[in-house]
Amino acid sequence: MYVAIRDLRAARGRFALVGVVIALIALLSTLLSGLAAGLVDDGISGLRRMPLTHLAMEPDSGGTFSRSTLTLQNLTPWQNLPEVEASPLGVSFANAKRENGKTVSIALFGVPQDSFLATRKAAREALAGPDGLVLSSELRDEGIRVGDELTIAGSDIKLPVLGFTYTGSYGHVDIAFTQLNTWQHLYFGSDARGRVSAVALKVHDPSVLESMDATTGTETLTKEAAYAGSPGYTGETQTMNLIRGFLLVISALVVGAFFVVWTVQRTRQIALLKALGASTSYVVRDALGQMTIVLLAATAVGAGLGWLGGLAIQGGAVPFRLQAGPVLLAMALLVVLGLGGCLAAVRRITRVDPAGALRLVD
């Protein structure tokens, strides 16, 4: 490592150049990690925060509420199961017109007043009262207040705002809770016949689920598996992962190309080291150690700048959420793939002839 450190000092301009490129890639990876987490959170945060463990839905619905319709025949066996808390759940999207004429989009969740999904006393009391809406707290920022009336588009039914609950969204739309019978009337009209989108489950012993689907005619999904049913969730996640993957591959190619060129330029120096008795493994460790220092330093700087930039973005209009886990994973992959790119030049190092040092003297 002595020679490697001396090289870093002697050719700091060249190493600074590749370090800047790696730092920029690390910065972009950090920002993309925050953007990916923000998009996911904006799409499923409301469902994620609901105190359920599983969802029973219509078979082959893929976790998409609009493709699932259940009846009392599906619900009753779940409610009679002692090891499980079960609650009917209706989910749909709607546009609601405010009194000033402005329109807001809401994800309408219909739940019974005694549902375990209503964890707060105020929410249960609101659902036990006259027909109305309990909105996500984020809708306060749009100037909506308790007592305002929202007109649901299509049915032209006016519902007062009864209160606000925890923040959350589904399918990038703020959630609004309402009584189940109100949701059924809005969605099915006068022909509801007890139909709902799904049965929310709070399972204490997962083993009881093994035979229930056949009995109830439903398909049971974990809450995490149901995330895929959120509009845009799968496409957004795959797109962001693909972009981050391309960035990591580009980083490996950049570092590998730099390392190959640098190795060619150091051929005589490597030959001299071997002529002086240095083993091939020592030379390889020296070269890889050199690039490890550059990779770690540049990645740390880039990730740090990306984190600071993310803090400035977070909380604004752009869905952005910083999470240490995904950022650290991306940085670790950046370092590992960068070193993988360096391995492309290892063969050249191992084949350097010590006799080349004699030509240096000539």
C-alpha positions in Angstrom: 0.0 0.0 0.0 3.0 2.3 0.3 3.4 2.5 -3.5 -0.3 2.9 -3.9 -0.5 5.9 -1.6 2.5 7.5 -3.2 0.8 7.1 -6.6 -2.4 8.7 -5.2 -0.3 11.7 -4.1 1.8 12.0 -7.3 -1.1 11.6 -9.7 -3.9 13.2 -7.6 -5.3 15.0 -10.7 -6.1 11.8 -12.5 -7.5 10.1 -9.4 -9.5 13.2 -8.6 -11.1 13.1 -12.0 -12.3 9.5 -11.7 -13.2 10.3 -8.1 -15.5 13.1 -9.2 -17.2 10.8 -11.7 -17.8 8.2 -9.0 -19.0 10.8 -6.6 -21.5 12.1 -9.1 -22.8 8.5 -9.6 -23.1 8.0 -5.9 -24.9 11.3 -5.6 -27.4 10.3 -8.3 -27.8 6.9 -6.7 -28.6 8.4 -3.4 -31.2 10.8 -4.9 -32.7 8.0 -7.0 -33.0 5.9 -3.8 -34.9 8.7 -2.1 -37.1 9.2 -5.1 -37.9 5.5 -5.4 -38.7 5.3 -1.7 -40.8 8.4 -2.0 -42.8 7.1 -5.0 -43.4 3.9 -3.2 -44.5 5.6 0.0 -46.7 8.0 -1.9 -48.5 5.0 -3.5 -49.0 2.7 -0.5 -48.4 4.7 2.7 -52.0 4.6 3.7 -52.3 0.9 3.2 -48.9 0.3 4.9 -50.1 2.2 8.0 -53.4 0.3 8.4 -53.3 -2.2 11.3 -53.9 -5.2 9.1 -51.7 -8.2 8.3 -53.5 -9.8 5.4 -56.2 -9.1 2.8 -58.7 -11.6 1.6 -59.7 -10.7 -2.0 -61.3 -12.2 -5.0 -59.1 -14.9 -6.6 -56.8 -13.6 -9.4 -57.4 -10.0 -8.5 -53.6 -9.5 -8.0 -54.2 -7.2 -5.0 -56.1 -4.7 -7.1 -59.2 -3.6 -5.3 -61.1 -2.6 -8.4 -60.8 -6.2 -9.6 -62.1 -7.7 -6.4 -65.7 -8.0 -5.3 -66.7 -10.0 -2.2 -70.1 -10.7 -0.6 -71.4 -11.7 2.8 -70.8 -15.3 1.8 -67.1 -14.6 1.7 -67.0 -12.4 4.8 -69.0 -14.4 7.3 -66.5 -17.4 7.7 -63.7 -14.9 8.4 -65.7 -13.1 11.0 -66.5 -16.4 12.7 -62.9 -17.4 13.0 -61.7 -16.8 16.6 -58.0 -16.4 15.8 -58.6 -13.6 13.3 -60.0 -10.1 13.4 -61.9 -9.5 10.2 -63.4 -6.3 8.8 -65.1 -5.7 5.4 -63.3 -3.0 3.4 -64.4 -1.1 0.3 -61.9 0.8 -1.8 -62.5 3.0 -4.8 -61.2 6.3 -6.3 -63.4 9.4 -6.6 -63.3 13.1 -7.4 -64.8 15.4 -4.8 -65.8 19.0 -5.6 -65.4 21.5 -2.8 -67.7 24.4 -2.1 -65.5 26.8 -3.9 -65.6 24.7 -7.1 -62.2 23.2 -6.8 -61.9 19.4 -7.2 -59.7 17.0 -5.1 -59.0 13.4 -5.9 -59.5 10.9 -3.0 -59.1 7.2 -2.4 -62.3 6.3 -0.7 -62.0 3.6 2.0 -65.3 2.3 3.4 -65.1 0.7 6.8 -67.7 -0.2 9.5 -67.7 2.0 12.6 -66.5 -0.9 14.9 -63.7 -2.0 12.5 -60.2 -2.6 14.0 -59.0 -0.4 11.1 -60.3 2.6 12.9 -57.7 2.8 15.6 -58.5 6.2 17.0 -61.4 6.9 19.2 -62.2 10.1 17.3 -62.3 8.2 14.0 -64.7 5.6 15.4 -67.0 8.3 16.8 -67.0 10.0 13.5 -67.8 6.8 11.6 -70.6 6.1 14.1 -72.3 9.5 13.4 -74.0 10.8 10.3 -72.7 10.1 6.8 -69.5 11.9 6.1 -65.8 11.8 5.4 -62.7 11.4 7.6 -59.8 12.8 5.5 -56.1 12.3 5.4 -54.4 15.1 7.3 -52.5 16.1 4.2 -55.8 17.5 2.7 -55.7 20.2 5.4 -52.9 21.8 3.3 -55.5 22.4 0.6 -57.6 24.5 2.9 -60.2 21.9 3.7 -61.7 22.2 7.2 -64.0 20.2 9.4 -67.6 21.0 8.4 -66.9 21.6 4.8 -69.0 19.7 2.3 -67.6 17.7 -0.6 -69.7 16.6 -3.5 -68.8 13.2 -4.9 -68.6 13.3 -8.7 -71.0 11.0 -10.5 -73.5 10.5 -7.6 -73.6 14.2 -6.7 -74.0 13.2 -3.0 -72.7 15.8 -0.6 -70.7 14.6 2.4 -69.5 16.7 5.3 -65.9 16.5 6.5 -66.2 14.9 9.9 -62.5 15.1 10.8 -58.9 14.1 9.9 -56.9 11.1 10.6 -53.3 9.9 10.1 -51.6 10.9 6.9 -51.5 8.5 4.1 -52.2 7.9 0.4 -53.1 5.0 -1.9 -52.3 5.1 -5.6 -50.8 8.6 -5.2 -54.2 9.9 -4.0 -55.0 11.0 -0.4 -57.2 8.7 1.5 -60.7 9.5 2.8 -62.5 7.1 5.2 -66.3 6.9 5.2 -68.9 4.5 6.6 -69.1 1.2 4.8 -72.8 1.6 3.9 -72.0 5.1 2.5 -69.2 3.7 0.3 -71.5 0.9 -0.9 -74.2 3.5 -1.9 -71.6 5.6 -3.7 -70.0 2.7 -5.5 -73.0 0.3 -6.2 -75.9 2.7 -5.9 -79.1 1.1 -4.4 -78.0 -2.4 -5.4 -75.1 -2.9 -3.0 -76.3 -6.3 -1.7 -73.5 -6.2 1.0 -70.7 -6.2 -1.6 -67.2 -5.0 -0.6 -63.8 -4.9 -2.2 -61.9 -7.1 0.3 -61.8 -8.4 3.9 -59.1 -6.8 6.0 -57.5 -9.4 8.4 -55.5 -9.1 11.5 -54.1 -12.6 11.9 -52.6 -13.7 15.2 -51.8 -17.3 14.0 -50.9 -17.5 10.3 -51.4 -21.3 10.3 -55.2 -20.8 10.3 -55.0 -19.3 6.8 -54.0 -22.5 5.1 -57.5 -23.9 4.6 -59.6 -20.8 4.8 -59.3 -19.7 1.1 -61.0 -22.9 0.0 -63.7 -22.4 2.5 -64.4 -18.7 1.9 -63.7 -18.6 -1.9 -61.1 -15.9 -1.5 -57.4 -15.4 -2.1 -55.4 -14.3 1.0 -52.5 -11.9 0.4 -50.1 -10.5 2.9 -50.2 -6.7 3.2 -46.8 -6.5 1.5 -48.0 -8.6 -1.4 -51.1 -6.4 -1.8 -48.8 -3.4 -2.4 -48.4 -4.6 -6.0 -52.1 -3.8 -6.6 -51.6 -0.1 -6.1 -51.8 1.8 -9.4 -48.3 2.3 -10.8 -46.5 0.5 -7.9 -44.9 -2.3 -9.9 -44.0 -0.1 -12.9 -42.5 2.6 -10.8 -40.5 0.2 -8.7 -39.1 -1.7 -11.7 -38.3 1.6 -13.5 -36.4 3.1 -10.6 -34.5 -0.2 -10.0 -33.6 -0.4 -13.6 -32.2 3.2 -13.6 -30.2 2.5 -10.5 -28.9 -0.7 -12.0 -27.7 1.1 -15.2 -26.0 3.7 -13.0 -24.1 0.9 -11.1 -23.1 -0.8 -14.4 -21.9 2.5 -15.8 -19.9 3.1 -12.6 -18.2 -0.4 -13.0 -17.4 0.4 -16.6 -15.9 3.8 -15.8 -13.8 2.5 -13.0 -12.7 -0.5 -15.0 -11.7 1.6 -18.0 -9.8 4.0 -15.8 -8.0 1.1 -14.1 -7.1 -0.6 -17.4 -5.6 2.7 -18.7 -3.8 3.3 -15.4 -2.4 -0.2 -15.4 -1.0 0.2 -18.9 0.7 3.5 -17.9 2.2 1.8 -14.9 3.4 -1.3 -16.7 7.1 -0.4 -16.2 6.6 0.5 -12.6 4.9 -2.8 -12.0 7.7 -4.6 -13.8 10.2 -2.8 -11.6 8.4 -3.9 -8.5 8.5 -7.5 -9.6 12.1 -7.2 -10.5 12.8 -6.0 -7.0 11.1 -9.2 -5.6 7.5 -8.1 -5.2 5.1 -11.0 -5.7 2.2 -10.8 -8.2 -0.3 -11.1 -5.3 1.4 -8.1 -3.6 1.2 -6.0 -6.8 -2.5 -6.9 -7.3 -3.4 -6.1 -3.7 -1.5 -2.8 -4.1 -3.4 -1.8 -7.2 -6.8 -2.9 -5.9 -6.2 -1.2 -2.6 -5.4 2.0 -4.5 -8.8 1.9 -6.2 -10.6 0.9 -3.0 -9.4 4.1 -1.4 -10.6 6.1 -4.3 -13.9 4.3 -4.5 -14.6 4.6 -0.7 -13.7 8.2 -0.5 -15.6 9.3 -3.7 -18.6 7.2 -2.8 -18.8 8.7 0.7 -18.5 12.2 -0.6 -21.2 11.6 -3.2 -23.5 9.9 -0.9 -23.1 12.7 1.7 -23.8 15.4 -0.8 -26.8 13.4 -2.1 -28.1 13.0 1.5 -27.9 16.7 2.1 -29.6 17.4 -1.2 -32.3 14.9 -0.3 -32.9 16.7 3.0 -33.5 19.9 1.1 -36.0 18.1 -1.2 -37.8 16.0 1.4 -41.1 17.3 2.5 -41.8 19.3 -0.7 -44.0 18.7 -3.6 -41.8 15.9 -5.0 -42.4 12.5 -3.4 -39.0 11.9 -1.8 -38.1 9.9 1.3 -34.6 9.2 2.5 -34.0 5.8 4.0 -30.5 4.8 5.3 -30.9 1.1 4.3 -31.4 1.5 0.5 -28.8 4.2 0.3 -26.2 2.1 2.1 -27.0 -0.9 0.0 -26.6 1.2 -3.2 -23.3 2.6 -2.0 -22.0 -0.9 -1.1 -23.0 -2.2 -4.6 -21.3 0.8 -6.1 -18.0 0.0 -4.4 -18.3 -3.8 -5.1 -19.1 -3.3 -8.8 -16.4 -0.7 -9.1 -13.9 -3.2 -7.8 -15.4 -5.8 -10.1 -14.6 -3.4 -13.0 -11.0 -3.2 -11.7 -10.7 -7.0 -12.0 -10.7 -6.5 -15.8 -7.1 -5.3 -15.5 -5.8 -7.8 -13.0 -4.8 -10.3 -15.8 -2.7 -7.6 -17.3 -0.9 -7.0 -14.0 -0.2 -10.7 -13.5 1.3 -11.0 -17.0 3.7 -8.1 -16.6 7.3 -9.4 -17.3 9.9 -8.3 -14.7 12.4 -8.0 -17.5 10.5 -4.9 -18.6 12.3 -3.1 -15.8 15.6 -3.6 -17.7 14.2 -1.9 -20.7 13.4 1.0 -18.4 17.2 1.3 -17.7 18.1 1.2 -21.3 
